[in-house]
Amino acid sequence: MGAVTHRGGSQIFRIVWCLILVLPAFGFGGITPSAAEVPCDGSARVFAVDAGTGQLAEIRPCLVDRVWKFGPAVTVDRADWRLYEAVFAVYDGDAAVLYAVTATGELWWRRQDAPGAAMGAPRRIAEDIQWRHNVVFAAGPGYLALGDYGTPVRIFRHDGWTTGGTAVTADGVLFTTFHGPVITALGPGYAVGTWEGVDYRVWRLPDQAGNTHDDAWYRSGSLPAGVSGATGDGIVLYGVNAGGGVVLLTQRRNATVCRLANRADWRVSAQAPGHFGRVVVPVAAGTLPSVAPPPRVGPRPICGIGTDLNPWEWQ
């Protein structure tokens, strides 16, 4: 994979893949987190890894009078989560389940029974599968996605996801041949990927002769300068700014109207101060994981797209 090229233009980006190998460590001591006041009720929350200590914190975002706010960060685990290649999560009601991939490709499961509670004991699952891949994320409660460039992105069903059952079962594909750099989540009908400061909505091309891949990438707004590790459902994103704070990102245009892509730049709508290096956004219950064909749009310029509807290609 060398460059990304827009079919309707000449701009080319060089893609350099850098894989940092680290040794796994398991400092899974339980703790009692401090009490924290949150701005509103509900199960919505994100997790963040401290860049200096690796400890895992929980932060509660909510919308109050049309303004996004964060509650204070609460430490929920003192293990060093910096040593994981990937961390992703799902909701089980008010509980949260976190998955962590080690540098050797092991997949570990942990459960937090209630908001603000300490993480439970770790359990290794799916020991017969190598989980260290370019694409690995939670596709929904009970579903995990796994793939690489030039291969299918497969879905695995984790029937014991609420209790830490160790078995997973292959259960279809999101993309039959994937040609993008990375995706981290699913939105309503599309996959979400961010690369070099740009957010993309990734749709699945219909089956047709001549397709060398079936992921179609549409630019959906630039991220604020200095924001890294952005992930979310493509309607709301979370990331880490240059100062180490967790930021909540939104766009000005109506996200439900701009389905194909929303070219409006992302803006910071809330910030939780800290010294974080990674943010983890749990996935709530929804439909079975899938990616739809690109939706049709009319000839009039909408959502900042205009008549330029060509997707980007990763080569």
Secondary structure, DSSP 4 states (H G I P E B T S, - for coil): --EEEETTS--EEE------------------PPP---SS-SS--EEEEETTT--EEEE-EEEETTEEEE---EEEE-S-GGG-SEEEEEEETTEEEEEEE-TTS-EEEEEE-STTPPP---EEE-TTS----SEEEEEETTEEEEE-TTS-EEEEE-TTTTTT----EEEEEEESS--SS---EE-SSSEEEEETTEEEEEEEPPP-TT-S--EEEEEEEEPPTT-EEEEESSSSEEEE-TTS-EEEEE-SS-TTT--S---SPPEEEEEE-S-EEEEE-PBPP-SPP--PPPPP--SS--TTTTT--PPEEE-
